[in-house]
Amino acid sequence: MATATAPVTSSGGDPARAQSYALSTLEDFRIVSNVNPDDMPEALRRDCVLYYAPDCKELAEKIAEASDGAVTLGKIRWKTFPDGFPDLFVHDATRIRNRHVGFLASFHDPALIFEQISIIYALPRLFISSFTLVLPFFPTGTAERVETEGDVATAFTLARILSNIPPSRGGPTSLVVFDIHALQERFYFGDGVLPLFESGIPLLLERLRALPDHEHVTIAYPDEGAWKRFHYQFKDEGYPEVR
């Protein structure tokens, strides 16, 4: 006679309650993806002070508004001396001690990188608990390889600059980049930062599904490299592809 043994749980034998119980522990929230933030234990919730580049002000305000009070915006004085070099000041620098701090950067213009790097290097030294740099666009990502002797892979250069961000009290800087040109560029960064590559493709798919004529959508790739990099994120949607 075959017998089945019910799993032993700490919730009176109810698997659903057991799963709920398991997901309420700190360890499970560290390893389970797509966790509802509203169900996250208080011990893992982190209020953050977010600084931002001047060009990112509108985006930073939207982030703070959507955070339900978890994100507050910090202020930086962005000025220049008569010779054109940056004259920078972080407001309330002593009040962010032991706080989690983030910086929303924009490297779209080479002329703006130096002043932002100055702030990025300064913030972790203000005795903060952790530092997260959000760089939505990695501008030199397409210059990631040398095809002819004499070529300069500027993606590696920028990665080296970011790898030298000082550690905060919590350890290395977390570097968040969206849709980097090539995933292997994670190996361009040193041990001074922890790169996290995110993608905006899921948001694009949501917009495409909401279109009234979404069944007529075709995904076009500019080259073979783009297809190899991104096609797997579209294959389950059934859209025709052109490459």
FIDREN-412582 format. One record per residue (C-alpha): x negated, y negated, z negated; residue in three letters. Coordinates in Angstrom, 1 decimal. Each point is the difference from the previous one (the first is absolute). Layout:
X_Y_Z_ALA
...
//
This chain:
0.0_0.0_0.0_MET
-1.4_-3.4_1.0_ALA
0.0_-2.7_-2.5_THR
-0.5_-3.7_0.3_ALA
-1.6_-2.1_-2.8_THR
1.2_-3.5_-0.3_ALA
-2.7_-2.6_-0.4_PRO
-0.6_-1.1_-3.6_VAL
0.6_-3.7_-0.4_THR
0.0_-2.4_-2.9_SER
3.5_-1.2_0.8_SER
2.2_2.9_-0.9_GLY
-0.6_1.9_3.3_GLY
1.4_-2.7_2.3_ASP
-2.5_-0.3_2.9_PRO
1.3_-3.5_1.0_ALA
-0.5_-1.3_-3.5_ARG
-3.4_1.7_-0.1_ALA
-1.1_-1.8_3.1_GLN
1.3_-3.3_-1.4_SER
-2.0_0.7_-3.2_TYR
-3.1_0.8_2.0_ALA
0.2_-3.2_2.0_LEU
0.3_-2.0_-3.1_SER
-3.5_0.9_-1.1_THR
-3.0_-2.2_0.8_LEU
-1.9_2.7_1.8_GLU
2.7_0.8_2.5_ASP
0.5_-3.7_0.9_PHE
-3.7_-0.1_1.0_ARG
0.2_2.9_2.5_ILE
3.6_-0.2_1.3_VAL
0.6_-2.2_3.1_SER
3.1_-2.0_0.7_ASN
0.8_-0.6_-3.6_VAL
2.8_-2.4_-0.8_ASN
-1.7_-3.0_-1.7_PRO
3.1_-0.5_-2.2_ASP
-0.6_3.5_-1.5_ASP
-3.7_-0.6_-0.7_MET
-1.0_0.3_-3.7_PRO
-0.8_-3.3_-1.7_GLU
-3.6_1.2_-0.6_ALA
-0.6_0.0_3.8_LEU
1.6_-3.3_0.8_ARG
-2.4_-2.8_0.5_ARG
0.8_-3.7_0.2_ASP
-2.4_-1.7_2.4_CYS
-1.2_-3.5_0.7_VAL
-0.3_-0.5_3.7_LEU
-2.2_-2.6_1.6_TYR
0.1_-0.6_3.7_TYR
-1.6_-1.8_2.9_ALA
1.7_-3.2_1.2_PRO
1.3_1.7_3.2_ASP
1.6_2.7_-2.1_CYS
2.0_-2.3_-2.3_LYS
3.4_0.9_1.6_GLU
-0.7_3.8_-0.2_LEU
-1.2_-0.3_-3.6_ALA
3.2_-1.8_-1.0_GLU
2.1_2.7_1.6_LYS
-2.0_2.7_-1.9_ILE
0.5_-1.7_-3.3_ALA
3.7_-0.5_0.7_GLU
0.5_3.7_0.8_ALA
-2.0_1.2_-3.0_SER
2.7_-0.8_-2.5_ASP
-2.5_-1.8_-2.2_GLY
-2.8_2.5_0.2_ALA
-2.1_-2.3_2.1_VAL
-0.9_-3.6_-0.9_THR
-1.8_-2.3_2.3_LEU
-3.3_-1.5_-0.9_GLY
-1.3_-3.4_1.2_LYS
-3.3_-0.8_1.7_ILE
-1.2_-3.4_1.0_ARG
-1.2_0.2_3.6_TRP
-2.0_-3.1_0.9_LYS
-3.2_-0.8_1.7_THR
-3.0_-2.2_-0.7_PHE
-0.9_-2.8_2.4_PRO
-2.5_2.3_1.8_ASP
2.9_2.5_0.7_GLY
-1.0_2.7_-2.4_PHE
2.7_1.4_-2.4_PRO
0.9_-1.7_-3.3_ASP
2.0_2.7_-1.8_LEU
1.5_0.3_-3.4_PHE
2.1_2.8_-1.6_VAL
2.7_-1.4_-2.2_HIS
0.6_1.6_-3.4_ASP
-3.1_2.2_0.3_ALA
0.0_0.8_-3.8_THR
3.7_1.1_0.1_ARG
-0.6_2.8_2.4_ILE
-2.4_1.8_-2.3_ARG
1.1_3.6_-0.5_ASN
2.6_-0.4_2.8_ARG
0.3_1.9_3.2_HIS
-0.8_-2.3_2.8_VAL
0.5_0.1_3.8_GLY
-1.1_-2.1_2.9_PHE
1.9_-0.2_3.3_LEU
-2.6_-0.9_2.7_ALA
0.2_-1.0_3.6_SER
-3.2_0.4_2.1_PHE
1.7_-1.0_3.3_HIS
-2.4_-2.9_0.4_ASP
-3.8_0.4_-0.5_PRO
-0.2_-3.5_-1.3_ALA
2.2_0.9_-3.0_LEU
-1.8_3.2_-1.1_ILE
-2.8_-1.6_-2.0_PHE
2.3_-2.0_-2.3_GLU
2.2_3.0_-0.6_GLN
-3.0_2.3_-0.7_ILE
-1.2_-2.6_-2.6_SER
3.3_0.4_-1.8_ILE
0.1_3.8_0.4_ILE
-3.5_0.3_-1.5_TYR
1.0_-2.3_-2.9_ALA
3.3_1.5_-1.2_LEU
-1.4_3.4_-1.2_PRO
-2.5_-1.9_-2.2_ARG
2.7_-1.8_-2.0_LEU
0.4_3.0_-2.4_PHE
3.1_1.4_1.7_ILE
1.2_3.6_-0.4_SER
0.1_0.9_3.6_SER
-0.3_-1.7_3.4_PHE
1.8_0.9_3.2_THR
-0.8_-1.7_3.4_LEU
2.8_0.2_2.6_VAL
-1.4_-0.6_3.5_LEU
2.9_0.7_2.3_PRO
-2.1_-0.5_3.1_PHE
-3.6_1.3_0.3_PHE
-1.1_-2.3_2.8_PRO
-3.3_1.7_1.2_THR
1.6_3.5_0.0_GLY
-0.3_0.4_3.8_THR
-3.8_-0.7_-0.1_ALA
-0.7_3.2_-1.9_GLU
-2.5_1.8_2.2_ARG
-3.2_-0.5_2.0_VAL
0.2_1.1_3.6_GLU
-3.2_-1.6_1.2_THR
-3.2_-0.8_-1.8_GLU
0.3_-3.6_-1.2_GLY
3.8_0.1_-0.7_ASP
0.9_-1.2_-3.5_VAL
2.8_1.8_-1.8_ALA
1.4_-2.9_-1.9_THR
2.6_2.2_-1.7_ALA
-2.9_1.5_-1.9_PHE
-1.2_-3.5_-0.9_THR
3.3_-1.1_-1.4_LEU
0.3_3.3_-1.9_ALA
-3.4_-0.6_-1.6_ARG
1.1_-3.5_-1.1_ILE
3.1_1.4_-1.6_LEU
-1.9_2.9_-1.6_SER
-1.9_-2.5_-2.1_ASN
3.0_-1.4_-1.9_ILE
-1.0_0.1_-3.7_PRO
1.9_2.6_-2.1_PRO
2.6_-1.1_-2.5_SER
0.4_1.4_-3.5_ARG
2.1_2.9_1.6_GLY
-2.6_1.0_2.5_GLY
-0.4_-0.4_3.8_PRO
2.3_-2.3_2.0_THR
3.0_1.6_1.7_SER
0.0_-1.1_3.7_LEU
3.3_0.3_1.8_VAL
-0.1_-0.2_3.8_VAL
2.9_0.5_2.4_PHE
-0.3_2.0_3.2_ASP
-3.8_-0.2_0.4_ILE
-1.2_0.7_3.4_HIS
-1.7_3.3_-0.8_ALA
0.4_2.1_-3.1_LEU
-3.7_0.9_0.0_GLN
-0.8_-3.6_-0.9_GLU
0.7_1.0_-3.6_ARG
-3.5_1.4_0.0_PHE
-1.5_-3.5_0.8_TYR
0.9_-1.1_-3.5_PHE
-2.4_0.6_-2.9_GLY
0.8_1.3_-3.5_ASP
0.7_-3.5_-1.3_GLY
3.6_0.0_1.4_VAL
2.7_2.6_0.4_LEU
1.7_-0.4_3.4_PRO
3.6_0.9_0.4_LEU
1.4_0.0_3.5_PHE
3.7_-0.7_0.3_GLU
2.2_-0.3_3.0_SER
2.8_-2.2_1.1_GLY
1.3_2.6_2.4_ILE
2.8_1.2_-2.4_PRO
1.4_-3.5_-0.1_LEU
-0.1_-0.1_3.8_LEU
1.9_3.3_0.2_LEU
2.7_-1.4_-2.3_GLU
0.4_-3.0_2.4_ARG
0.1_2.3_3.0_LEU
2.6_2.3_-1.5_ARG
2.2_-3.1_-0.8_ALA
0.1_-1.2_3.6_LEU
3.4_0.5_1.7_PRO
-1.8_1.5_3.1_ASP
-2.7_1.9_-1.9_HIS
0.5_3.0_2.3_GLU
-1.5_-2.0_2.8_HIS
-3.3_-0.8_-1.9_VAL
-3.3_1.1_1.6_THR
-3.3_-0.1_-1.9_ILE
-2.9_-1.4_2.1_ALA
-3.6_0.3_-0.9_TYR
-2.7_-2.3_1.5_PRO
-2.6_2.8_0.2_ASP
-0.8_3.6_-0.9_GLU
-1.6_-1.1_-3.3_GLY
3.2_-1.7_-1.1_ALA
2.0_3.2_0.9_TRP
-2.3_2.2_-2.1_LYS
0.1_-2.4_-2.9_ARG
3.8_-0.6_-0.3_PHE
2.0_2.5_2.1_HIS
0.4_2.5_-2.9_TYR
2.1_-2.7_-1.9_GLN
2.5_-0.1_2.9_PHE
0.2_3.6_1.1_LYS
2.8_1.0_-2.4_ASP
2.2_-2.8_1.3_GLU
0.4_1.4_3.5_GLY
-0.9_-3.3_1.8_TYR
-1.5_0.3_3.5_PRO
-3.6_-1.0_0.1_GLU
-2.1_-1.7_2.6_VAL
-3.8_0.0_0.0_ARG
//
